[in-house]
Structures are given as C-alpha cells and as structure tokens.
Amino acid sequence: MSTLLWVVYPYVCLAVFVLGHIWRYRYDQFGWTTRSSQLYERRLLRWASPMFHFGILAVFLGHVMGLGIPKSWTDAVGMSEAMYHALAISIGTIAGVCTVLGMILLIYRRRTVGPVFSATTRMDKAMYLVLAVVILLGMWNTIAGSILNLGGEYDYREGVSIWFRGIFRFDLHPELMADAPLGFQLHGIFAMFLFALWPFTRLVHVFSVPLGYLFRPYIVYRARDSRLGSRAPRRGWERIGAGR
C-alpha cells in the first residue's frame, strides 16, 4: 500500500500533468485561458483576485523553500532551526489566510453573480473543491503541528521533504510518508490529485505569462484625414463624427 500511494500514485499524477498539458496545448489552444469574468463584476474581483494570487504565490515559494531546499543548506548559511520555523510559521500563516480569504470571496462572487455563475463549468467546481481541500489541509498542518503542537513534534524537512525531492531523483522513500502524520499524508494525496487535474482546468493560465508584451514594438497611431477622396459621400453614408 505504501508503494502504491507514495511511489506509483505520484508518478501517475505527474505523468498526467505533463502529458495533459501537451495534449491541451496541441488540441485546445483556444481554451487555454482563464475565461476572465471581469466584465461581469469588478468590485469583489478587485479585492479577491490580488489576495488569492499573491497569497498563493507566497505559499508556492514557501513550499519551494520547505520541500525543495535541504535542511543542510539552510544550516550551512547560518539559519538556525528556530529562525527557519519562525519565518515559515509567520509568513506561511499570513499567506495562507490571504489565500483562503481570497478564495472565499472568489467562490462567493462566482456563486452570487449571475453571469459569472452561468460561465462556471463542472471542472471549475471540481478545481475549486480540490484546491480548497489542499489549502485547508496545508494550513491545518501548520497550525496543528507547528503552533498547537498536536500529535507531538514532526519535522517535515526530515520526512516529507526528502520523499518529495526523491520523486525527481527517482529515489523515493515511501516509508517516510508512511510514518508521517495523517494531515501530511492527506495533503500530499490531494496535492498530487490537483496536479493530475491541473491540465484540464483554467489553472493552465499559470503557464501563459505574456512575456512577449515586454519586447513587442510600439503600436503607432496616426490621425486620418476626415475627408477621404474628392467626392462627397452619398446621403446616409457619411463617416461617423464627420462635420457637416
């Protein structure tokens, strides 16, 4: 069971993630979009979208540091364990709260604004559900494990982080995840499922950074003569805005 959950299942989800994006880009480029609903409602979106996006970006960077950077590296640069956990808890809690509040506002907006709700697909609902579970489980692990100290101390950098990095080195240690608290196990399971769901939702817009806008040439606008040609236009065919 450990091999199935912590070796086979992660690779299946990541394979769907990669191949799904390739398929989506080749056969559904017109659907590669967030399907923006800003035209329908702006007041809630103006607050919800920045809170969610900046919050989830901070959460992502925190995961990169916590899962991707070995503990020996932070020790080598002189960052003590107490300093690391203080930064992780403070910044992680703020980022998590902003993400949750932004997501609640986005879901509320999508449910209460008629045109936005009409444009909501089944995949949107599934994506919001799985994303909410992943975020709430992550916050629970932070609060229960690091703040309330429920279930005893657990250093995820000695367990979950090593297992996660081993995925990309093809050197997995399923026993580390099998010994992790249930909250971390559920967080890992739903996070991998979110990766498998990713290519088939609006989350694909993460990989559509408009870098071309930084290098495209300027658009030149030139005034046109209000009178085109030497003949006066027929009645009813005058140009809009032309003087009489």
Residue, then its C-alpha position, 0 to 999 in steps of 0.5 A: m500500500s505504501t508503494l502504491l500511494w507514495v511511489v506509483y500514485p505520484y508518478v501517475c499524477l505527474a505523468v498526467f500533468v505533463l502529458g495533459h498539458i501537451w495534449r491541451y496545448r496541441y488540441d485546445q489552444f483556444g481554451w487555454t485561458t482563464r475565461s476572465s469574468q471581469l466584465y461581469e463584476r469588478r468590485l469583489l474581483r478587485w479585492a479577491s483576485p490580488m489576495f488569492h494570487f499573491g497569497i498563493l504565490a507566497v505559499f508556492l515559494g514557501h513550499v519551494m523553500g520547505l520541500g525543495i531546499p535541504k535542511s543542510w543548506t539552510d544550516a550551512v548559511g547560518m539559519s538556525e532551526a528556530m529562525y527557519h520555523a519562525l519565518a515559515i510559521s509567520i509568513g506561511t500563516i499570513a499567506g495562507v489566510c490571504t489565500v483562503l480569504g481570497m478564495i472565499l470571496l472568489i467562490y462567493r462572487r462566482r456563486t452570487v453573480g449571475p453571469v459569472f455563475s452561468a460561465t462556471t463549468r463542472m471542472d471549475k467546481a471540481m478545481y475549486l473543491v480540490l484546491a480548497v481541500v489542499i489549502l485547508l489541509g496545508m494550513w491545518n498542518t501548520i497550525a496543528g503541528s507547528i503552533l498547537n503542537l498536536g500529535g507531538e513534534y514532526d519535522y517535515r524537512e526530515g520526512v516529507s521533504i526528502w520523499f518529495r525531492g526523491i520523486f525527481r531523483f527517482d529515489l523515493h522513500p515511501e516509508l517516510m510518508a508512511d510514518a508521517p502524520l495523517g494531515f501530511q499524508l492527506h495533503g500530499i494525496f490531494a496535492m498530487f490529485l490537483f496536479a493530475l487535474w491541473p491540465f484540464t482546468r483554467l489553472v493552465h493560465v499559470f503557464s501563459v505569462p505574456l512575456g512577449y508584451l515586454f519586447r513587442p514594438y510600439i503600436v503607432y497611431r496616426a490621425r486620418d484625414s476626415r475627408l477621404g477622396s474628392r467626392a462627397p459621400r452619398r446621403g446616409w453614408e457619411r463617416i461617423g463624427a464627420g462635420r457637416 
